[in-house]
Amino acid sequence: MTERKADTHDKIMLGGLVINLACKEEFAVILGILTLAAEDLSGPGRELARHRFGRAGD
């Protein structure tokens, strides 16, 4: 798969996850969750956050 196709595939998959979440939550709540997760993943505890979020996603 080309890099461009792989990128498109990843975006479609992520979009589908957000759409599925949107069935249960408001858009602002989902955006807030993603924003807080992004902050955790770029902060000093990023390895712990990555591990915690990875476990939750399995």
C-alpha positions in Angstrom: 0.0 0.0 0.0 1.4 3.4 -0.9 2.1 5.9 1.8 -0.7 8.1 0.6 -3.2 5.3 0.6 -2.1 4.2 4.0 -2.6 7.8 5.3 -6.1 8.0 3.8 -7.0 4.6 5.3 -5.9 5.7 8.7 -7.9 8.9 8.5 -11.0 7.0 7.4 -10.6 4.6 10.3 -10.1 7.4 12.8 -13.1 9.2 11.4 -15.2 6.1 11.8 -14.2 5.9 15.4 -15.3 9.5 16.0 -18.6 8.9 14.2 -19.3 5.9 16.4 -18.5 7.9 19.5 -20.7 10.7 18.3 -23.7 8.4 18.5 -23.2 8.4 22.3 -21.7 11.8 23.1 -21.9 15.4 22.1 -19.3 16.7 19.6 -17.8 19.1 22.2 -17.3 16.2 24.7 -15.5 14.1 22.1 -13.3 17.1 21.1 -12.5 17.7 24.7 -11.5 14.1 25.3 -9.2 14.1 22.2 -7.7 17.5 23.3 -7.0 16.2 26.8 -5.5 13.0 25.5 -3.3 14.9 23.1 -2.0 17.0 26.0 -1.3 13.9 28.0 0.5 12.3 25.1 2.8 15.3 24.6 3.5 16.0 28.3 6.0 14.6 30.7 3.9 11.5 31.5 3.5 10.6 27.8 4.7 7.0 28.2 2.3 6.3 31.0 -0.5 7.9 29.0 0.3 5.9 25.9 0.3 2.7 27.9 -3.0 3.6 29.7 -4.8 4.7 26.5 -3.4 1.7 24.6 -4.8 -0.7 27.2 -8.2 1.1 27.1 -8.3 0.8 23.3 -7.6 -2.9 23.2 
